[in-house]
């Protein structure tokens, strides 16, 4: 299985703004989380085997850390014309099936993915209370078929550090399927490698 890695956006980058429709039709923006102790922006989709692999543990992680003050937002930026299983209608069903407790937003123009330099699914961006990037990368070392249990150990450690006001010790690039760019809309950092 060919894989795409996170671009590793520079630490300290301020969270790019967004205002996107949630599965319930409500617009959700960066400004909706002014008092969060941290903000996780996760680029995911419905069909990617890497996302499916961590889905249940990621949903569990989100519920646990939302209760601790970390805001969580997921964004799907895939081209739904080529991948109808990632359509907004299917996203709504995915929220119910997966038990997601966070907004799941559709980035139809793919502009938000480009602003974050998101490259793969899952691609995780953790910001501190000041909306500065402190971690970008993987959920944990587990991948489909590598035999490692899905625990979220790296993202959990990063969130724990944010909540404790401590530096994050380790930055490890996420690996997954590339974001499915609309033809002609590929960003300059797109490698053209597919994981499927």
N, C-alpha and C positions, 0 to 999 in steps of 0.2 A: 504494500500500500504506500503510494507516494504521499508525502506530507508537506504542508506549508507551515513555516514558523512565524511567530509574532515579529513585528518590525522593531520592537523594543523602543517605543517612543521615549524621548529623554526624560529622566526623572526631574521633577520640579515643574514640568509643563502644567499650566493651568487647564482645568477641564474645559474642553471646547463646549460651547453652548449647543443645546438641541431643543427642539420642540416638535415632538412626534406623537402620532396617534397610538394610544394603547388599544388592546384588543376590545375594550369596552367602548371605544370611540372617543374617550376623553383624551385631550391633549396633555402630555406630560413634558415638562421642561426641566432644565438644570436648576432653575430658580425655585422649583417645588421642594427643594431639600435644604433650606437655609440653616437648619439647626442640627443636621446630621453630624455625627462624630466622624464619619467617613462615608464615602460614596463609591460603590462598586458599579462600574459600567461594563456589562458583559455582552460581547457580540456572540450570539448563538443563532441557531436555526432549528427547524424541526427534523430535517432528514439526515443531517451529518452523523455518521457513526461515532465520531469522537464526542459529540454532544450527547447522543443517546447513551453512550457508555457512562457518562458521569451524571446523567439527568437526575436520577433519584437522590443521589448524595448531594448534588448541587442544590436541589430544592430543600433538602434537610438543612444544609449549611445556611442557606438564605434565611430560613425561618429562625434559626438559632442566632444569627448575627444581626438580623433586623431587630430582634428583641433587645440586643445590646447597644443599639443606636447606629448601626451601619445601614445606610440606605442602599438598596439594590435595584438596579434597572437593567433589563435585558433588551437588546436591540437586534432585530433581524434585518439585514441589509441585502439579502440575496435577491437575484433576478427571478421573480416568481413566474415570469413568462416561460423561462427555461426550467424552472423548478416549482411547479404548481403545488407540491406538497408543503411549500413554505409560505403559501398565501395567507393573508390576514385571517381568512375564515378558518384555515387549518391551524393557525397560531392560537386562535381562541380555543379550539379543541385541545391543543397541546397544553395550554395552561391548566385545563381541567384534568387531563390525563396525568400530567407530571406533578400536579399539586403545587404549581408555582404561586408564591405569595407576593410577588413583585410585579410591577408593570412590565409588559412585554410589548415593545414598540416596533413599529414598522417604518424602516428608513427607505421609502420608495425611491427617492432620488439618489440614494447611496452617498449623499453629501456628508452625513454624519460619520459614516465609516471612514471616509477620506480624511475628515478633520482629525479623527483619532488615529489615523494611519493603521486602522484595523486590517489584518491580513487573513486571519483564519477563524474558524469556529471550532472550539471556543477561544476567544481572545479576551483577556480579562484586564481591566484597568482600575486600580484602586487609588482613590484620592483621599487625602486627609480632610480634616474639618475646614481647612482653608481652600479646598478644591485644588490642591497641588498634587501631582502624580507622585506616589510613593512606591507603587508596585505595579509591574505589568508583566504578565506571563501566565504560567500554567496553574491549574487547579492542584495537581499533584503529578507524580511520576507515572500514574496508571495510564495505559493506552489500550484500545481494543486488542485483545489477544496477547498482551505481554505478561499476563498472569499476576500483575501487581494489584492489590486491592485498592478500590477507590475510597479515599479518605478525605481528600481536600486539604491534605497536610500543609502544602505550601501557602495556599490562600488563607487558611485558618491562622497560620503563623503570622502572615502579613497583617491580617485584621487585628489579631491580638496585640501586635506591636503598635498599630495605629491607636487602639483604645488605651494602651499604656503610655502613649507618648514616646515610644522608643523607636530607634531606627530599625529598618528591616534588613535582616542579615543576608538574605539570599534572593537573587533575581534570576528566574529561570524561564526562558522563552516558552510560550505555549506552542503546541503542535496540533494541527488539525487539518480539516478540509479548507481549501482557500475560499474566501468569500466569492460568491458567484456574481461577478460583475456583468452588467448589461453590455452587450457588444458595443465597442467604441467608448465605453465609460470607464475602462480600466485605468487605475491611477498609475503614476510613474513608478511606484514601488512594487507593482504587481509582477510576479515572476512568471506567471503563466503555468505554474505547476498545479495539477489537480490531485486531490487525495482519493478520487473515486475512479 
